[in-house]
């Protein structure tokens, strides 16, 4: 009786019928999760780059707001704070498309920094209850006016 049971168990374990079904049941959820991560990851990276380009361009627009009178008098490049702030905030407001919120515009004597938070809507993560993610982006630019070095 025991030998007969052992032979049936051995036959059952050696039988390879249905092995693809078991592999599919195990691997299909893993493959779906990986495909979702690739899809959402690519979408989030694309949205992050769009937001980063917008804040970099806003900082660049603000860096062109040179105090011309000060430059004429001293030959020193200095930003006009009010004009630079207006240029940066205006540029972000035009290009944000409702997905970005400026958290700060910092105007120093030699640098403009624009900070923002971008809201990215998810595609696959919605199934897990995550409908959007927030990303911090920063853009920087340096003011320049005229010829800075020989050969320009």
HUTA-V277372 format. One record per residue. N is the residue number from 1. OMEGA is omega in whole degrees, -180 to 180 (NA if undefined). BURIAL is # if it has 9 or more other C-alpha atoms within 8 Angstrom, else .. Layout:
N OMEGA BURIAL
N OMEGA BURIAL
//
This chain:
1 -179 .
2 178 .
3 179 .
4 178 .
5 178 .
6 -179 .
7 177 .
8 179 .
9 178 .
10 178 .
11 -179 .
12 179 .
13 180 .
14 -179 .
15 -176 .
16 179 .
17 179 .
18 -178 .
19 179 .
20 177 .
21 179 .
22 179 .
23 179 .
24 179 .
25 -180 .
26 -173 .
27 -177 .
28 177 .
29 179 .
30 179 .
31 178 .
32 178 .
33 178 .
34 178 .
35 178 .
36 177 #
37 178 #
38 -180 .
39 -180 #
40 179 #
41 177 .
42 179 .
43 -180 #
44 179 #
45 180 .
46 179 .
47 177 #
48 180 #
49 177 .
50 180 .
51 180 #
52 178 #
53 -180 #
54 -179 #
55 174 #
56 178 #
57 177 #
58 177 #
59 178 #
60 178 #
61 180 #
62 -178 #
63 178 #
64 -179 #
65 -178 #
66 172 #
67 -172 #
68 -180 .
69 178 .
70 179 #
71 -180 #
72 -177 .
73 -171 .
74 -174 .
75 179 .
76 -180 .
77 177 #
78 -179 #
79 169 #
80 -171 #
81 -177 .
82 -180 .
83 180 #
84 179 #
85 179 #
86 180 #
87 -179 #
88 -178 #
89 178 #
90 -180 .
91 179 #
92 -180 #
93 179 .
94 -172 .
95 -175 .
96 -179 #
97 176 .
98 -175 .
99 -175 .
100 178 #
101 180 #
102 178 #
103 178 .
104 173 .
105 -177 #
106 -177 .
107 176 #
108 -179 .
109 -176 .
110 -177 #
111 175 #
112 178 #
113 177 #
114 177 #
115 179 #
116 172 #
117 179 #
118 175 #
119 -180 #
120 177 #
121 -180 .
122 179 #
123 -176 .
124 -178 #
125 177 #
126 178 #
127 179 .
128 178 .
129 179 .
130 -176 #
131 178 #
132 177 .
133 179 #
134 179 .
135 177 #
136 177 .
137 -179 #
138 176 #
139 -179 #
140 174 #
141 -179 #
142 -179 #
143 175 #
144 -179 .
145 177 .
146 -178 .
147 -178 .
148 -179 .
149 -177 .
150 177 .
151 -179 .
152 NA .
//
